[in-house]
């Protein structure tokens, strides 16, 4: 057994049995975390709900429609409120919303559970839907530029939110919402990074000394940008897509 790292920024090297014992101890904590998550989800299902005006309109490809129609006939709706910076080019649009929305791709599994996923962008429809198309996304996209304050009553409507709704006939109810790090559920990228030895490599993480943490530091404050653009944009530019939005 060698309890010294092979080089700076690596864990100690041990024999298989010692490693397995440490892994089993962590596995017990992971199982407890999973069970607590199940308990929280059970409590979430027991939250009361609040009715919203089902006639509040958003703008889609064919003009204004009521929020009720965003359900597309399904029982439930998950709406991501995408932040928008008016009159700014693609390079200056929200890197966080770009990061999260770009990872929501296959919707058929949600649809099979009678759930619609849609984006309610806080910018104008024509400009913001061009951003969706530039990114190569195909989820339903609407503008809530005029009505986001009503739909997000009592919250800072200018930031990103993930909101869950259910309908009962022609009535619409809000059942849950989250923001900030709560929207990380949308991004499997983060969970995959968390499983690696270096984690997210961000300065706020508690990691052993010598671990690389170049992201979100004084030297590099951008977590989801590189070379001046939201990271996901670079492959679209290389593919020859135009990011002209206006």
C-alpha positions, 0 to 999 in steps of 0.5 A: 500500500502506498498512501502518497499521491503519485503526483500533485492533484491525485488521490493516494494509491492503495490496494484494491481491498482498502479502496473497496472498503472506502468505496463501500463507506461512501456508498452507504452515504450515497444510499442515504442521500438517495432515500432523503431525496425520495422523501423530499420528492414525496413531500413535494407531491404533498404541497398545496397548489395555487391557481393561476389565470389560465387565460394569461397569454404567451407568444408562440409561432402563430401568435398569442395563446393562453398558458392553458394551450402550452400544455398541448393537451397533456395533464402537466407542464414543466416550464423553464423561464429563460432569461433574456438580454434585450437587443444583445447578440447571441454571444451576450445571452445568458450562459446559464440558461444556455447551459441548462436548456441545451441539455434538455433534448429527448422529450418523449419520456416526459410525454409518455408520462403526460408531461409537456416541457416548454420554454417561456422566454422573457424576450421577444418571440422572433428574436429569441426563437432564432436563438433556439434555432441557432442552438439547434434546440427543438423544444416548444418555445414561447415568449413571456416577455409581457406576462412573466411578471404575472406568471412569476408573481411574488418572485424576481421574474428576471432570473431563471425559474423552473415551474411545474403546473397541473391542469384540471379541465380548463383550470391551471394550477402552479404546484412547484417552482425552483431557481438558482441551483435548484435547476441543476436537475436539468443538467446531467453534465453536473452530476457526471462531473460530480462523480469524477475525482476533480468534481466541477473544478470550481473554486467554491467546492471543498476539495483536497489541496492541489486539486485543479479548480480553474473555474469560477475563480478570480482569474476565471469568473465564467463557469459556462463561457470560454473565449467570450461565448457561452460554451455551447455556442462554439460548435454551432459557430464551427458548423457555420450557423449564423448567430445574428438574432435581430 
